[in-house]
């Protein structure tokens, strides 16, 4: 088992070098992907806040219309 660990840390091991090189090559793409996800999260948060505000406005308008209708009906009686 110790020999396997030593081989994994040995810089002359082609598998180790290949993995290290692959990780180094993928790092910029990973950073770019994470930045994109963060921007998407910000946009989603903004869109959600906008949609919530619009929904609250619709509810308030519906409540007003309902109250107005009830008052009109009471005045007719």
N, C-alpha and C positions, 0 to 999 in steps of 0.2 A: 504494500500500500504506500509506504514512504517513497519507494522508487517511482511509483506512478506520479506522485505529487512532485517529485524532483524533475521528472521528465516534462510535466506540464509547465513548470517554471523555467525550464531550460530554453534559452533563446535560440539554440540550434535546432530545436524541435520544429519541423516544418508545419505541423498542425497548429502549434502554438502561434508561430509567426503568421500563419494564414488567418487565424482568428483575430489576432491583434490588428493586422492590416485591414481586415474586413470591418472591424469595429471603428477603426480610424476613418475609413472611407464613408461609413454610414453615419458618423456623428453629425456632419453638417446637415444631412437630410433629416435626421431626427430632430435637430434643433429647429430647422425650418418647419417641420411638421407640427411641433409643439407650439411654435409661434402662431401658426395658422389656426390651431385649435383654440389658443387663447383669444385670438381676434374673433373667431366664430362665437366663442362664449360671450364676448362683449356685445357683439351684434345681436345675439339671441336675447341677452338681458335687456338691451334697449328695445327690441321688438316686443318682448313680453310686457315691459312697462307701458309701451304705447298701446298695445292691445288691451291691457287691463284698464287703462285710463278711458279708452273708447267704450269699453263694456260698462264701466261705472257711469259714464255719461248717458248711455242708452238706458240703463236702469233708472237713473234719476229722471230722465225725460218720460219714461213710461210711468213712473210713480206720479209725476206731476200731471200727466194726461189723465191718469186714473182718478186722482184727487179732483181735478177740474170737472171731470164727468160726473163724479158723485155730487159735487156741489151743484152742478147744473140740474141734476135729477131732483135734488132736494128742493130747489127753488121752484121747480115745476109743480110740486105737490102742494 
